[in-house]
Amino acid sequence: MSGINNLKAEKGIKAFQRSGWTVERQKGSHVHLSKEGNANILSIPVHKGKAVKQGLLRSQIAKAGMTVEEFLKLYL
């Protein structure tokens, strides 16, 4: 089991913020996060009542330089 099924976008954004990412802007339904020293920009779609898709979340976790386990510790 992957452990990243049905995760809410709002809590996921807070988990990234706990690891040092900051919200730069929100354009439409997508929140953009950046981190000093990391050239990547994370883009998380926020749709009320819908979970973030697994593939997208995995790619954003990898761009952030984290493992799924590290992310889940911050998510809870």
ABEGO torsion letter per residue (X at the ends): XAGABGBBAAAAAAAAAAAGBBBABBBEABBBBBBBGBABBBBBBBBBGBBBBAAAAAAAAAAAGBBAAAAAAAAX
